[in-house]
Amino acid sequence: MIAMLNAPHVIGSYVVTFGAIALYTWRMLARARQSARNVPPEELPWT
């Protein structure tokens, strides 16, 4: 019975945690794509 009283807090914590990780990942990838556009083609490691 006690565990069910804490369920909203636990679920909310998971939502906030995974949401923050997703937001951080999305922002990091967006900045990486933006930075990659500024690299001259001769300095790209895969060319």
Biopython code that builds the backbone (N, CA, C, O; Angstrom):
import numpy as np
from Bio.PDB.StructureBuilder import StructureBuilder

atoms = [
    (1, "MET", "N", (0.827, -1.194, 0.000)),
    (1, "MET", "CA", (0.000, 0.000, 0.000)),
    (1, "MET", "C", (0.872, 1.258, 0.000)),
    (1, "MET", "O", (0.578, 2.226, -0.702)),
    (2, "ILE", "N", (1.940, 1.234, 0.791)),
    (2, "ILE", "CA", (2.833, 2.390, 0.865)),
    (2, "ILE", "C", (3.497, 2.640, -0.486)),
    (2, "ILE", "O", (3.662, 3.789, -0.898)),
    (3, "ALA", "N", (3.881, 1.550, -1.183)),
    (3, "ALA", "CA", (4.564, 1.696, -2.472)),
    (3, "ALA", "C", (3.680, 2.406, -3.478)),
    (3, "ALA", "O", (4.186, 3.169, -4.301)),
    (4, "MET", "N", (2.397, 2.185, -3.438)),
    (4, "MET", "CA", (1.486, 2.823, -4.383)),
    (4, "MET", "C", (1.359, 4.317, -4.114)),
    (4, "MET", "O", (1.049, 5.082, -5.027)),
    (5, "LEU", "N", (1.590, 4.736, -2.899)),
    (5, "LEU", "CA", (1.523, 6.165, -2.587)),
    (5, "LEU", "C", (2.722, 6.905, -3.171)),
    (5, "LEU", "O", (2.640, 8.102, -3.451)),
    (6, "ASN", "N", (3.820, 6.207, -3.354)),
    (6, "ASN", "CA", (5.029, 6.822, -3.901)),
    (6, "ASN", "C", (5.128, 6.710, -5.415)),
    (6, "ASN", "O", (6.017, 7.312, -6.017)),
    (7, "ALA", "N", (4.239, 5.954, -6.038)),
    (7, "ALA", "CA", (4.314, 5.706, -7.479)),
    (7, "ALA", "C", (4.312, 6.988, -8.306)),
    (7, "ALA", "O", (5.113, 7.080, -9.236)),
    (8, "PRO", "N", (3.472, 7.982, -8.034)),
    (8, "PRO", "CA", (3.516, 9.203, -8.847)),
    (8, "PRO", "C", (4.868, 9.919, -8.780)),
    (8, "PRO", "O", (5.318, 10.488, -9.775)),
    (9, "HIS", "N", (5.503, 9.894, -7.635)),
    (9, "HIS", "CA", (6.813, 10.533, -7.493)),
    (9, "HIS", "C", (7.889, 9.772, -8.270)),
    (9, "HIS", "O", (8.746, 10.380, -8.911)),
    (10, "VAL", "N", (7.838, 8.448, -8.208)),
    (10, "VAL", "CA", (8.815, 7.624, -8.910)),
    (10, "VAL", "C", (8.635, 7.771, -10.422)),
    (10, "VAL", "O", (9.608, 7.967, -11.151)),
    (11, "ILE", "N", (7.404, 7.678, -10.883)),
    (11, "ILE", "CA", (7.126, 7.811, -12.318)),
    (11, "ILE", "C", (7.499, 9.208, -12.792)),
    (11, "ILE", "O", (8.097, 9.359, -13.858)),
    (12, "GLY", "N", (7.161, 10.216, -12.026)),
    (12, "GLY", "CA", (7.529, 11.584, -12.384)),
    (12, "GLY", "C", (9.031, 11.774, -12.457)),
    (12, "GLY", "O", (9.525, 12.484, -13.333)),
    (13, "SER", "N", (9.753, 11.158, -11.561)),
    (13, "SER", "CA", (11.213, 11.253, -11.577)),
    (13, "SER", "C", (11.793, 10.610, -12.829)),
    (13, "SER", "O", (12.719, 11.148, -13.436)),
    (14, "TYR", "N", (11.247, 9.458, -13.217)),
    (14, "TYR", "CA", (11.698, 8.811, -14.444)),
    (14, "TYR", "C", (11.400, 9.681, -15.664)),
    (14, "TYR", "O", (12.245, 9.813, -16.550)),
    (15, "VAL", "N", (10.218, 10.268, -15.717)),
    (15, "VAL", "CA", (9.846, 11.123, -16.848)),
    (15, "VAL", "C", (10.792, 12.317, -16.938)),
    (15, "VAL", "O", (11.276, 12.643, -18.022)),
    (16, "VAL", "N", (11.056, 12.962, -15.820)),
    (16, "VAL", "CA", (11.954, 14.119, -15.818)),
    (16, "VAL", "C", (13.369, 13.708, -16.216)),
    (16, "VAL", "O", (14.018, 14.401, -17.000)),
    (17, "THR", "N", (13.850, 12.590, -15.682)),
    (17, "THR", "CA", (15.208, 12.136, -15.985)),
    (17, "THR", "C", (15.372, 11.794, -17.456)),
    (17, "THR", "O", (16.299, 12.280, -18.105)),
    (18, "PHE", "N", (14.480, 10.961, -17.991)),
    (18, "PHE", "CA", (14.606, 10.566, -19.394)),
    (18, "PHE", "C", (14.327, 11.730, -20.327)),
    (18, "PHE", "O", (14.908, 11.808, -21.409)),
    (19, "GLY", "N", (13.445, 12.635, -19.925)),
    (19, "GLY", "CA", (13.203, 13.831, -20.724)),
    (19, "GLY", "C", (14.439, 14.712, -20.793)),
    (19, "GLY", "O", (14.768, 15.237, -21.857)),
    (20, "ALA", "N", (15.119, 14.877, -19.682)),
    (20, "ALA", "CA", (16.340, 15.686, -19.655)),
    (20, "ALA", "C", (17.439, 15.041, -20.497)),
    (20, "ALA", "O", (18.159, 15.742, -21.208)),
    (21, "ILE", "N", (17.576, 13.727, -20.428)),
    (21, "ILE", "CA", (18.584, 13.031, -21.231)),
    (21, "ILE", "C", (18.263, 13.177, -22.713)),
    (21, "ILE", "O", (19.164, 13.414, -23.517)),
    (22, "ALA", "N", (16.996, 13.039, -23.085)),
    (22, "ALA", "CA", (16.602, 13.185, -24.488)),
    (22, "ALA", "C", (16.852, 14.606, -24.980)),
    (22, "ALA", "O", (17.345, 14.799, -26.091)),
    (23, "LEU", "N", (16.520, 15.594, -24.170)),
    (23, "LEU", "CA", (16.741, 16.986, -24.553)),
    (23, "LEU", "C", (18.236, 17.282, -24.705)),
    (23, "LEU", "O", (18.637, 17.966, -25.648)),
    (24, "TYR", "N", (19.047, 16.783, -23.803)),
    (24, "TYR", "CA", (20.487, 16.979, -23.875)),
    (24, "TYR", "C", (21.063, 16.328, -25.140)),
    (24, "TYR", "O", (21.888, 16.924, -25.833)),
    (25, "THR", "N", (20.622, 15.107, -25.428)),
    (25, "THR", "CA", (21.102, 14.403, -26.613)),
    (25, "THR", "C", (20.700, 15.133, -27.882)),
    (25, "THR", "O", (21.521, 15.298, -28.784)),
    (26, "TRP", "N", (19.457, 15.571, -27.968)),
    (26, "TRP", "CA", (18.975, 16.307, -29.136)),
    (26, "TRP", "C", (19.785, 17.582, -29.340)),
    (26, "TRP", "O", (20.179, 17.891, -30.464)),
    (27, "ARG", "N", (20.034, 18.319, -28.271)),
    (27, "ARG", "CA", (20.790, 19.570, -28.379)),
    (27, "ARG", "C", (22.245, 19.307, -28.765)),
    (27, "ARG", "O", (22.813, 20.047, -29.569)),
    (28, "MET", "N", (22.847, 18.270, -28.205)),
    (28, "MET", "CA", (24.237, 17.951, -28.519)),
    (28, "MET", "C", (24.378, 17.553, -29.988)),
    (28, "MET", "O", (25.324, 17.978, -30.650)),
    (29, "LEU", "N", (23.458, 16.751, -30.502)),
    (29, "LEU", "CA", (23.511, 16.357, -31.905)),
    (29, "LEU", "C", (23.264, 17.544, -32.825)),
    (29, "LEU", "O", (23.884, 17.637, -33.884)),
    (30, "ALA", "N", (22.377, 18.447, -32.445)),
    (30, "ALA", "CA", (22.124, 19.639, -33.250)),
    (30, "ALA", "C", (23.373, 20.521, -33.315)),
    (30, "ALA", "O", (23.703, 21.054, -34.374)),
    (31, "ARG", "N", (24.058, 20.673, -32.198)),
    (31, "ARG", "CA", (25.295, 21.470, -32.193)),
    (31, "ARG", "C", (26.396, 20.788, -32.990)),
    (31, "ARG", "O", (27.201, 21.466, -33.629)),
    (32, "ALA", "N", (26.447, 19.453, -32.965)),
    (32, "ALA", "CA", (27.453, 18.728, -33.740)),
    (32, "ALA", "C", (27.207, 18.905, -35.233)),
    (32, "ALA", "O", (28.150, 19.105, -35.998)),
    (33, "ARG", "N", (25.940, 18.832, -35.653)),
    (33, "ARG", "CA", (25.628, 19.047, -37.067)),
    (33, "ARG", "C", (25.972, 20.464, -37.492)),
    (33, "ARG", "O", (26.482, 20.678, -38.593)),
    (34, "GLN", "N", (25.699, 21.426, -36.632)),
    (34, "GLN", "CA", (26.016, 22.823, -36.938)),
    (34, "GLN", "C", (27.536, 23.008, -37.045)),
    (34, "GLN", "O", (28.013, 23.706, -37.939)),
    (35, "SER", "N", (28.272, 22.403, -36.160)),
    (35, "SER", "CA", (29.733, 22.515, -36.199)),
    (35, "SER", "C", (30.305, 21.819, -37.432)),
    (35, "SER", "O", (31.278, 22.297, -38.017)),
    (36, "ALA", "N", (29.714, 20.703, -37.826)),
    (36, "ALA", "CA", (30.221, 19.956, -38.981)),
    (36, "ALA", "C", (30.084, 20.758, -40.262)),
    (36, "ALA", "O", (30.882, 20.582, -41.183)),
    (37, "ARG", "N", (29.102, 21.627, -40.343)),
    (37, "ARG", "CA", (28.938, 22.459, -41.535)),
    (37, "ARG", "C", (30.073, 23.465, -41.694)),
    (37, "ARG", "O", (30.323, 23.929, -42.806)),
    (38, "ASN", "N", (30.756, 23.809, -40.625)),
    (38, "ASN", "CA", (31.811, 24.808, -40.657)),
    (38, "ASN", "C", (33.196, 24.232, -40.927)),
    (38, "ASN", "O", (34.163, 24.982, -41.054)),
    (39, "VAL", "N", (33.302, 22.911, -41.017)),
    (39, "VAL", "CA", (34.602, 22.271, -41.245)),
    (39, "VAL", "C", (34.846, 22.205, -42.749)),
    (39, "VAL", "O", (33.977, 21.756, -43.497)),
    (40, "PRO", "N", (36.012, 22.644, -43.197)),
    (40, "PRO", "CA", (36.322, 22.541, -44.623)),
    (40, "PRO", "C", (36.363, 21.075, -45.073)),
    (40, "PRO", "O", (36.744, 20.203, -44.292)),
    (41, "PRO", "N", (35.978, 20.800, -46.309)),
    (41, "PRO", "CA", (35.926, 19.400, -46.780)),
    (41, "PRO", "C", (37.261, 18.670, -46.670)),
    (41, "PRO", "O", (37.276, 17.467, -46.408)),
    (42, "GLU", "N", (38.374, 19.358, -46.863)),
    (42, "GLU", "CA", (39.660, 18.655, -46.797)),
    (42, "GLU", "C", (40.038, 18.232, -45.379)),
    (42, "GLU", "O", (40.948, 17.421, -45.210)),
    (43, "GLU", "N", (39.370, 18.755, -44.363)),
    (43, "GLU", "CA", (39.672, 18.377, -42.981)),
    (43, "GLU", "C", (38.703, 17.347, -42.421)),
    (43, "GLU", "O", (38.831, 16.955, -41.261)),
    (44, "LEU", "N", (37.749, 16.904, -43.205)),
    (44, "LEU", "CA", (36.820, 15.885, -42.734)),
    (44, "LEU", "C", (37.549, 14.549, -42.657)),
    (44, "LEU", "O", (38.278, 14.198, -43.585)),
    (45, "PRO", "N", (37.369, 13.795, -41.576)),
    (45, "PRO", "CA", (38.143, 12.564, -41.398)),
    (45, "PRO", "C", (37.710, 11.448, -42.349)),
    (45, "PRO", "O", (38.495, 10.528, -42.578)),
    (46, "TRP", "N", (36.525, 11.484, -42.902)),
    (46, "TRP", "CA", (36.047, 10.389, -43.746)),
    (46, "TRP", "C", (36.248, 10.669, -45.234)),
    (46, "TRP", "O", (35.755, 9.917, -46.075)),
    (47, "THR", "N", (36.968, 11.744, -45.569)),
    (47, "THR", "CA", (37.219, 12.022, -46.987)),
    (47, "THR", "C", (38.671, 11.766, -47.331)),
    (47, "THR", "O", (39.074, 11.945, -48.480)),
]
sb = StructureBuilder()
sb.init_structure("model")
sb.init_model(0)
sb.init_chain("A")
sb.init_seg("    ")
for serial, (resi, resn, name, xyz) in enumerate(atoms, 1):
    if name == "N":
        sb.init_residue(resn, " ", resi, " ")
    sb.init_atom(name, np.array(xyz, "f"), 0.0, 1.0, " ", f" {name:<3s}", serial, name[0])
structure = sb.get_structure()
